[in-house]
Amino acid sequence: MSRSAPVADLVARARAGEPRAVARLISWVEDEAPALREVMAALAADTGRAHVVGVTGPPGVGKSTTTSALVAALRRAGRRVGVLAVDPSSPFSGGALLGDRVRMGEHAVDAGVFIRSMASRGHLGGLAWSTPQALRVLDAAGFDVVVVETVGVGQSEVEVAALADTTLVLLAPGMGDGIQAAKAGVLEIGDLYVVNKADRDGADQLRRELRGMLALVDRPAGGWVPPIVATVASQGEGIDDLLAAVDAHRSWLADSGELARRRTRRAAAEVEALALAALRSRWGGVGGDGRVDELAAEVAAGTLDPYAAADRLVAEPPRPG
C-alpha cells in the first residue's frame, strides 16, 4: 500500500532535517495521530544511527545547564544535536511548562540544534510516554546525537537508562546526593557520573563517597567502569572532559557489542509497551469490548479467580465491533 502524499512529503522533509517537519512529526507522536503507524514504517530504515545520551539526576543539580553546555561542545565538534527535554506538565493544559527550552535559548538560532520540550503528563520514570517514538523521529532526521533530559522528579528516574545508549547521572554537593546515589538503583544506571557545581564546598567529599560506592558494585571482567567527571556547567568548566568521556563510552559500546544488545533491549521494551497499550485499548479502554469489566465483576463476586480471568481474556478472540 503506497503512503499518502502528505505523509510521504512530511517524512521526506524531516529526513532532510527541516525543523518544522520534525516538529510536526513529534506532535503527531504526542497526539497519537492516525498517520503515526505510517510515519514509523517510513522512518524505520533510517533509525539506529544517533548516539542517545540520557541526562538524569535529582532536581536542582543543573541538568538543563549541563545539557546546554554539552550541546555547545558537541556543536563545536561539528555534530548535529537533537534535545528532548521532558518537562513537568501544566496542571491546566497538560502541556510542557517549557522551562528547559527557555534555559537552552542560546541554541535557538542554531540550525544544527533541535530542542523539543515534552510534557511528562503524569508518566513516572522521568520521561514522557511518547519519548521513544519522538527519539526515532530525531534519529531518522539525521541528528548525530540525541540528548534526552529527564524531568527531575527524584528517585524514579531510572527509566532513562533503558532508553539511552549512554546515561549521565548528575549529582551536586550539599544536596544529600551521596545518600541519593545509593538509592533506587542509581549506581546501576549510570555510565558516567557528573559532580556538577564542583566549585562548591563538599565536591571533593562527594566524589570520594561516590567512588567508594561504585567500587562496591560487581562488574563483569572487561566491563565498563563509570568515570566521575567534575564540572561547573554554568562556567563551561569540565565540559570538554565530559564530552571526551561520553565519546569513550560510545566507542566501548561499539567495540564490546553492548551497543547492539542495549538497542535490542530498547526495541523489545518499545514493542511490548505498544502491544500492551493496544491490548488495553481493545479490552477495556475507550472503544474497548468491555470484557475486562465483565471478568472483573466475576472476580469481585468470587465466582472466578484473577488468574483464570486473565487466561480467559488472553485466550478469547476480540469481539466484533
Buried (B, 14 or more C-beta within 10 A) or exposed (E): EEBEEEBBEBBEBBBEBBBEBBBBBBEBBBEEBEBBEBBBEBBEEBBEEBBBBBBBBBEBBBBBBBBBBBBBBBBEEEBBBBBBBBBBBEEEEEBBBEBBBEBBEEBEEBEBBBBBBBBBBEBEBBBBBBBBBBBBBBBBBBBBBBBBBBBBBEEEBBBBBBBBBBBBBBBBBEBEBBEBBBEBEBBEBBBBBBBBBBEBEBBEEBBEBBEEBBEEEEEEEEEBEBBBBBBBBBEBBBBBBBBEBBBBBBEBBEEEEBBEEBBEEBEEBBEEEBEEEEBEEBBBEEEBBEBBEEBBEBBEEEEBEEEEBEEBBEEEEEEEE
